[in-house]
Amino acid sequence: MDHKVIFAGKPVALVGNRCKVGEKAPEFTVTDAGLQPVSSDVFRGKVRIYSVFPSVDTPVCSLQNIRFNREASKLGDDVVVVSLSVDLPFAQKRFCAAEGIDRVHVFSDYKDLDFGMKYGFVLDGLRLLARGVVVVDRDDVVRYVEYVPEVSHEPDYDKVLAMVHELAQ
């Protein structure tokens, strides 16, 4: 089945393996601010929020990162927030410094779209990630998935946080 979201007023297909609740979370490799590869397994054993967005240079993406950064300070050491886009690490680093993003782990999927393809967030033909959230439990099982239908809208923070609080107990 074709999975689409609205981007810039038009339907765009999502490419990759659509993520489903109950499945084992695929491991992936992304790039950090120092241009080094980072495997998702570094967060194994923790509850993970994968906050996915198209670009730090847009207002809604900025709001999403600021909100999750604020929430991360309330979630405790057993929960990590991982922000993912295809922005170059230089742009992500600049954004984090300007906005005081210090509690979220921000990584780039620019190189191989490894996360985007394994979780089904790649916007066809655009080489950007769609907006959404995936929550993974301590046992590497996907517990929540949201592909935001209209990319210019924010994710449902309340649902994400309710699931995280349930898993973190």
C-alpha positions in Angstrom: 0.0 0.0 0.0 1.3 3.4 -0.9 2.0 5.6 2.1 1.9 9.3 1.5 2.0 12.6 3.4 1.3 16.2 2.4 4.4 18.2 1.7 4.2 21.8 0.3 0.5 21.2 -0.4 1.0 18.1 -2.5 0.9 14.4 -1.7 4.4 12.8 -1.6 5.0 9.1 -1.2 7.2 7.9 1.7 9.9 5.5 0.6 11.4 2.7 2.7 10.1 0.1 5.1 7.1 1.5 7.0 7.7 1.1 10.7 5.0 -0.7 12.7 4.2 -1.0 16.4 5.3 -4.3 17.9 8.2 -4.9 15.4 11.8 -5.0 16.4 13.4 -1.6 15.8 15.9 -1.7 13.0 19.5 -0.7 13.9 20.8 2.3 11.8 23.8 4.4 11.4 23.8 8.2 11.2 26.4 11.0 11.4 27.2 13.2 14.4 28.3 16.8 14.5 31.9 15.7 14.1 31.1 13.9 10.9 31.6 10.5 12.7 29.2 7.5 12.2 27.0 6.7 15.2 25.1 3.5 15.5 21.7 3.4 17.1 22.9 0.6 19.3 24.7 3.2 21.5 21.3 3.9 23.1 20.3 0.2 23.6 18.7 -0.5 26.9 17.1 3.0 27.1 13.6 4.2 26.0 14.2 6.2 22.8 12.2 8.9 21.1 13.2 9.3 17.5 12.1 12.8 16.6 12.1 13.0 12.8 11.8 16.2 10.7 12.8 17.6 7.3 15.1 20.6 8.2 16.2 22.6 11.2 15.8 25.7 8.9 12.0 25.7 9.0 9.8 27.0 11.9 7.9 23.8 12.7 11.1 21.7 12.8 12.6 24.3 15.1 9.6 24.1 17.4 9.7 20.3 17.4 13.3 20.3 18.5 12.8 23.0 21.1 9.8 21.2 22.6 11.6 17.8 22.8 14.7 19.4 24.2 12.5 20.9 27.0 10.7 17.6 27.6 14.0 15.7 27.7 15.0 17.4 30.9 11.9 16.0 32.6 12.2 12.4 31.3 15.1 11.0 33.4 18.2 9.2 32.5 16.5 6.1 31.1 15.0 8.0 28.2 16.9 9.6 25.3 15.6 11.9 22.6 17.3 11.4 19.2 16.6 14.1 16.6 17.0 13.0 12.9 17.0 15.0 9.7 19.1 15.1 6.5 20.5 18.5 7.4 24.3 18.6 7.2 25.9 18.2 10.6 27.2 21.8 10.3 23.7 23.2 10.1 22.5 21.0 12.9 25.4 22.1 15.1 24.7 25.8 14.3 21.0 25.4 15.0 21.6 23.6 18.4 24.0 26.3 19.5 21.6 29.1 18.5 18.5 27.5 20.1 20.2 26.0 23.2 19.5 22.4 22.2 21.5 20.5 24.8 19.4 17.6 25.9 18.6 16.1 22.5 21.0 14.0 20.5 20.9 15.5 17.0 22.2 13.4 14.1 22.2 13.6 10.3 20.9 10.9 8.0 22.3 12.8 5.0 24.9 10.3 4.0 23.0 7.0 3.4 19.4 7.7 4.5 19.9 4.6 6.6 17.4 5.6 9.3 15.0 7.1 6.7 14.9 3.9 4.6 14.7 1.5 7.5 11.9 3.4 9.1 10.0 4.6 6.0 10.4 8.3 6.4 12.1 9.3 3.1 10.1 11.8 1.0 10.2 10.4 -2.5 12.2 12.5 -4.9 13.1 15.1 -2.3 15.9 13.4 -0.2 14.3 14.8 2.9 12.8 13.0 5.9 9.1 13.4 6.6 8.0 14.6 10.1 7.2 12.0 12.7 8.1 10.2 15.9 9.0 6.7 16.7 9.2 5.4 20.3 11.3 2.4 21.0 11.4 0.5 24.4 14.3 -0.8 26.3 14.0 -4.2 24.5 14.3 -2.6 21.0 10.6 -3.0 20.2 8.7 -0.2 18.5 5.9 1.0 20.8 4.7 4.1 19.0 4.8 5.4 15.4 3.5 8.7 14.0 4.0 9.7 10.4 2.6 13.2 10.6 0.1 13.4 7.7 0.8 17.1 6.9 4.5 17.8 7.2 3.9 21.4 8.2 2.1 20.2 11.4 3.7 19.2 14.7 3.6 15.7 16.0 1.2 14.7 18.8 3.5 15.4 21.7 0.9 14.3 24.3 0.6 10.8 22.8 4.4 10.5 22.5 5.0 11.6 26.1 2.2 9.4 27.5 3.8 6.3 25.8 7.3 7.3 27.1 6.0 7.8 30.6 4.4 4.4 30.5 7.5 2.7 29.2 9.9 4.5 31.6 8.1 3.2 34.8 
